[in-house]
Amino acid sequence: MSLPLNSLVDATQDTLAHTRYNMVEQQIRPWNVSDNTVLEVLHSLRREDFVPPAHYQKAFMDIEIPLRDDAFAIERGHCMLAPKIDARMANDLQLQPHERVLEIGTGSGYMAALLSRLCQDVTTLEIDPELAETARENLATAECHNVTVRVADGSQDSLSDGPFDAIVLSGSVAQIPEKLLAHLKDGGRLIAIVGDLPMMRVTIVRKQGGQLTTTTPWDTVAPRLQGFADKSKFVF
């Protein structure tokens, strides 16, 4: 005897919720993610809705997920970061409900969705028009109405929407782009993954009273954000 369709749907949703719970409790919480609001959002936000259908089964795995059918998609930065990376970055920003956030590197829109549940509004920049449109669709499905997706190169294009309370670079850069720091409000902070393989440092820059302070609380690795140049090398 087969189950009614509604029962199958409910069973599937229960399984997904349980798998999402395991992701948060077994992968993310042990990785020094302790902000209860961030954890609550992670439990409720349907990460699976931001994953390409071909990789649906990988939605909750501790891996980067390619956003294109391309063997080099991850290397080119066309990917979702591992769940614990997004979560830890959101945790460390300590966002407040009244704050405005800029994200560079929208990808599928998952990080923007996570940030949008923690602050007033999010402007997110994606250099690739196709990915930007996919992100808009994903964010609409998730009812993230306080997110604006713009097709732009965050390393070059002017940022007319600022200043911002927080800036998030969802990918790695060789060094902190100084021009972005000008778009931080006083009391604002920028978080980015900085450096080169084999190990990079998560770097948080805080602006207070016109002064900048920098901390590097943890190590990780991530693909390069498109558009951001590597450090110049000496030529002999």
C-alpha positions as CSV (number, residue, x, y, z in Angstrom):
1,M,0.0,0.0,0.0
2,S,1.5,3.3,-1.1
3,L,1.4,6.4,1.0
4,P,-0.7,9.4,-0.2
5,L,1.3,12.2,-2.0
6,N,0.8,14.6,0.9
7,S,2.3,12.0,3.4
8,L,5.3,11.5,1.1
9,V,5.9,15.2,0.9
10,D,5.6,15.6,4.7
11,A,8.0,12.7,5.2
12,T,10.5,14.2,2.8
13,Q,10.3,17.6,4.6
14,D,10.8,15.9,7.9
15,T,13.9,14.1,6.6
16,L,15.3,17.4,5.2
17,A,14.6,19.2,8.5
18,H,16.4,16.4,10.4
19,T,19.4,16.5,8.0
20,R,19.5,20.3,8.4
21,Y,19.4,19.9,12.2
22,N,22.4,17.5,12.0
23,M,24.3,19.9,9.8
24,V,23.9,22.7,12.4
25,E,24.5,20.6,15.5
26,Q,27.3,18.4,14.2
27,Q,29.2,20.6,11.7
28,I,28.4,24.2,12.5
29,R,27.9,24.6,16.3
30,P,31.2,22.8,17.2
31,W,33.0,25.3,14.9
32,N,32.6,28.1,17.4
33,V,29.3,29.2,16.1
34,S,27.5,30.2,19.3
35,D,25.2,33.1,18.5
36,N,21.7,31.7,19.2
37,T,20.0,33.9,16.6
38,V,22.4,32.7,13.9
39,L,21.8,29.1,14.9
40,E,18.0,29.6,14.8
41,V,18.2,31.0,11.3
42,L,20.4,28.1,10.2
43,H,17.8,25.7,11.5
44,S,15.0,27.3,9.6
45,L,16.6,28.5,6.4
46,R,16.2,25.9,3.6
47,R,19.8,25.6,2.3
48,E,18.6,22.9,-0.1
49,D,16.7,25.6,-2.0
50,F,19.9,27.4,-2.9
51,V,21.7,24.3,-4.3
52,P,21.6,23.4,-8.0
53,P,19.4,20.4,-8.7
54,A,22.4,18.3,-9.8
55,H,23.9,18.6,-6.4
56,Y,20.8,18.6,-4.2
57,Q,22.0,15.6,-2.2
58,K,25.1,17.6,-1.2
59,A,23.2,20.5,0.3
60,F,24.2,19.7,3.9
61,M,27.6,18.3,3.4
62,D,30.8,20.0,4.7
63,I,32.0,20.8,1.2
64,E,32.0,23.5,-1.5
65,I,29.2,23.0,-4.0
66,P,29.7,24.0,-7.7
67,L,27.0,26.3,-9.1
68,R,27.8,25.4,-12.7
69,D,28.1,22.2,-14.7
70,D,31.8,22.9,-15.1
71,A,34.8,20.9,-13.9
72,F,36.5,24.2,-12.9
73,A,33.5,25.9,-11.3
74,I,34.8,25.8,-7.8
75,E,38.3,26.9,-8.8
76,R,36.7,29.9,-10.6
77,G,34.7,30.8,-7.6
78,H,31.3,29.7,-8.9
79,C,30.4,27.8,-5.8
80,M,28.7,27.8,-2.4
81,L,31.1,27.8,0.4
82,A,30.9,25.0,3.0
83,P,28.0,25.7,5.5
84,K,30.3,26.2,8.5
85,I,32.2,29.0,6.7
86,D,29.1,31.0,6.0
87,A,27.8,30.4,9.5
88,R,31.1,31.3,11.3
89,M,31.4,34.5,9.3
90,A,27.8,35.5,10.1
91,N,28.4,34.6,13.7
92,D,31.6,36.7,14.0
93,L,30.0,39.8,12.5
94,Q,27.5,40.1,15.4
95,L,24.9,41.8,13.3
96,Q,22.1,43.8,14.8
97,P,18.5,44.1,13.4
98,H,18.9,47.8,12.4
99,E,22.1,47.3,10.4
100,R,22.7,47.4,6.7
101,V,25.1,44.9,5.0
102,L,27.0,44.7,1.8
103,E,27.9,41.3,0.4
104,I,30.3,40.8,-2.5
105,G,30.0,37.4,-4.3
106,T,26.3,36.5,-4.2
107,G,26.6,33.1,-5.8
108,S,23.3,31.2,-5.3
109,G,22.1,33.7,-2.7
110,Y,22.4,31.5,0.4
111,M,24.7,33.8,2.4
112,A,22.6,36.8,1.5
113,A,19.5,35.0,2.8
114,L,21.3,34.1,6.0
115,L,22.4,37.7,6.5
116,S,19.0,39.1,5.7
117,R,17.5,37.3,8.6
118,L,20.0,39.0,10.9
119,C,19.8,42.6,9.8
120,Q,17.7,45.3,8.3
121,D,18.7,44.9,4.6
122,V,21.3,43.4,2.4
123,T,22.8,44.6,-0.9
124,T,24.7,41.8,-2.6
125,L,26.9,42.1,-5.7
126,E,27.4,39.3,-8.2
127,I,29.7,39.8,-11.2
128,D,28.1,37.0,-13.2
129,P,24.6,38.0,-14.6
130,E,23.4,34.4,-14.8
131,L,24.3,33.6,-11.2
132,A,22.7,37.0,-10.1
133,E,19.4,36.0,-11.8
134,T,19.4,32.6,-10.1
135,A,20.1,34.2,-6.8
136,R,17.2,36.6,-7.2
137,E,14.9,33.6,-7.9
138,N,16.2,31.7,-4.9
139,L,15.8,34.7,-2.6
140,A,12.3,35.3,-3.8
141,T,11.4,31.7,-3.1
142,A,12.9,32.1,0.4
143,E,10.8,35.3,0.9
144,C,13.9,37.3,1.5
145,H,12.3,40.6,0.6
146,N,15.0,42.8,2.2
147,V,17.8,41.7,-0.2
148,T,18.8,43.6,-3.4
149,V,20.9,41.7,-5.9
150,R,23.0,43.8,-8.2
151,V,25.1,42.7,-11.2
152,A,28.4,44.4,-10.4
153,D,32.1,43.9,-9.9
154,G,32.7,44.6,-6.2
155,S,36.4,45.2,-6.9
156,Q,35.8,48.0,-9.4
157,D,32.2,49.4,-9.5
158,S,31.1,52.3,-7.4
159,L,29.1,51.6,-4.3
160,S,26.3,54.2,-4.2
161,D,24.2,52.3,-1.6
162,G,26.6,52.8,1.3
163,P,27.9,53.4,3.8
164,F,27.3,50.0,5.4
165,D,27.4,48.6,9.0
166,A,29.1,45.5,7.7
167,I,30.8,44.2,4.5
168,V,31.1,40.5,3.8
169,L,33.4,39.1,1.1
170,S,32.0,35.6,0.2
171,G,35.2,34.2,-1.2
172,S,38.9,34.9,-0.8
173,V,41.1,37.8,-1.7
174,A,44.8,38.2,-1.7
175,Q,44.6,41.4,0.4
176,I,41.9,43.6,1.9
177,P,40.7,46.1,-0.8
178,E,41.3,49.5,0.8
179,K,38.6,51.2,-1.2
180,L,36.0,49.0,0.4
181,L,36.9,50.3,3.9
182,A,35.8,53.7,2.9
183,H,32.2,52.3,2.6
184,L,32.1,51.3,6.3
185,K,30.2,53.3,8.8
186,D,31.8,54.3,12.0
187,G,31.4,51.2,14.2
188,G,31.3,49.0,11.0
189,R,33.3,45.9,10.2
190,L,34.5,44.1,7.2
191,I,35.1,40.3,7.1
192,A,37.0,38.5,4.4
193,I,39.1,35.4,3.8
194,V,42.6,36.7,3.0
195,G,45.8,35.2,1.7
196,D,47.0,32.4,-0.5
197,L,47.0,28.6,-0.4
198,P,47.7,26.4,1.5
199,M,46.2,28.4,4.3
200,M,44.3,31.7,4.5
201,R,43.2,33.9,7.4
202,V,39.7,35.2,8.1
203,T,40.3,38.9,8.7
204,I,38.0,41.3,10.4
205,V,38.6,45.0,10.1
206,R,36.7,47.3,12.5
207,K,36.3,51.1,12.1
208,Q,35.8,53.1,15.2
209,G,36.4,56.8,15.6
210,G,38.1,56.9,12.3
211,Q,40.6,54.2,13.3
212,L,40.9,50.7,11.9
213,T,41.7,47.7,13.9
214,T,42.4,44.2,12.4
215,T,42.0,40.8,13.9
216,T,42.6,37.3,12.3
217,P,40.6,34.9,14.5
218,W,40.7,31.7,12.4
219,D,42.2,30.0,9.4
220,T,40.4,28.4,6.4
221,V,40.7,28.3,2.6
222,A,38.2,29.5,-0.1
223,P,38.2,30.1,-3.8
224,R,39.1,33.5,-5.1
225,L,36.4,36.1,-5.7
226,Q,36.2,37.1,-9.3
227,G,37.6,40.5,-10.2
228,F,39.9,40.8,-7.2
229,A,43.6,40.9,-8.2
230,D,46.3,38.9,-6.6
231,K,49.2,40.7,-4.9
232,S,51.7,42.1,-7.4
233,K,54.9,40.1,-7.8
234,F,58.4,41.4,-8.3
235,V,59.8,40.8,-11.8
236,F,63.6,40.4,-12.1
